[in-house]
Amino acid sequence: METSELLQKVRQIEIKTRGLSRNIFAGQYHTAFKGRGMAFSEVREYQFGDDIRNIDWNVTARFNSPYVKVFEEERELTVMLLIDVSGSRIFGSTSQLKKTMMTEVAATLAFSAIQNNDKIGVIFFSDRIEKFIPPQKGRRHILYVIRELIGLEPVSTRTDLSRALEYMTNAIKKRCTAFVISDFIDVRDFLTPLTIANRKHDIVALQIYDRRETCLPDVGLLRMKDAETGEVVLADASSKALRKSYAQWWEKQQARLADTFRKSQVDSVSISTEDDYVKALMNLFNLRN
């Protein structure tokens, strides 16, 4: 991609997603994702009903009257985006590719984080860590993130969610909120690393999929290529049995995924490339409030 074309795309994404995050998500995002903890703010005189564990004994002794410590929530978060850049994201049967929606969702979350004074970092992954962008603040940092979202050319086409989760668990020392943005098409079981990561951090799973991944159209012979392995097969989509088998595969895949999220206690949402991702994200945020 030419530099001028890339910059134009970055600007288009910025205009669209910055407005969405400012006008729609600010309040929901703020309440859905909590800060690291409580920070001391001030002392005041004890009032009936105050927790006696918060009494400041030094100040109390000085004034011969009970005083309590007042705490405020530490609002600043570190937000990590774990973004799947494997070959299967380059698929879309309707108006856009999964990659395009992943980019817009990630950019919207990034602007929401920055507007709430949070740091934002990114881990691009396939079956390896393609790129790690450490958490920072500021518009310049966000534009760099968007540029990489659009222009990054991964080395590998395959997927290994476990590797990405393990890398984040080790690389990010303090508790963070992490959005895993993927189609979650991974033959490996990633329940254990997901559970471990969610105990240390706050993990949210965003599945991006296309409706043509859920069922085959009745269109006769199809030449199908696995974007991750490169394997090509011919399939007779006019076969009712084949279409039924394919639909059952998708249902099993989704059931396995739902079970993984339930066991690991990870909040999740599935978003089709035809869906309004704004509505899907707002529903997710509201559920967490």
Number of C-alpha atoms within 10 A of each C-alpha: 8 8 9 9 10 16 17 12 16 21 14 12 21 20 11 13 22 19 15 18 23 15 11 14 21 16 14 20 23 17 14 15 18 17 18 16 12 12 12 11 10 10 16 13 16 18 11 7 6 13 11 14 8 14 19 18 14 11 17 16 11 10 10 10 11 18 23 21 20 15 14 11 13 13 18 16 22 22 25 28 24 24 26 30 29 27 19 23 23 14 18 21 13 11 9 14 20 24 26 19 23 27 21 20 18 25 26 22 23 29 26 27 26 21 20 16 15 20 22 28 21 24 21 22 28 23 19 20 19 19 15 15 16 13 16 17 17 14 14 10 18 21 19 12 21 24 18 18 22 19 16 13 12 18 14 17 20 21 25 21 27 19 17 24 25 16 18 21 21 9 11 16 10 11 18 24 21 23 21 23 22 26 25 21 20 16 10 10 14 18 18 15 19 23 20 14 23 21 15 15 20 19 26 20 19 24 19 23 27 21 14 13 14 17 19 21 11 13 10 10 12 15 10 12 12 11 16 17 12 12 9 11 10 10 15 16 19 15 15 12 11 15 19 12 14 17 16 14 15 14 14 12 17 16 12 13 20 16 13 18 19 14 13 19 16 18 18 19 15 17 23 18 23 17 14 11 19 17 12 15 21 16 13 19 19 12 11 13 12
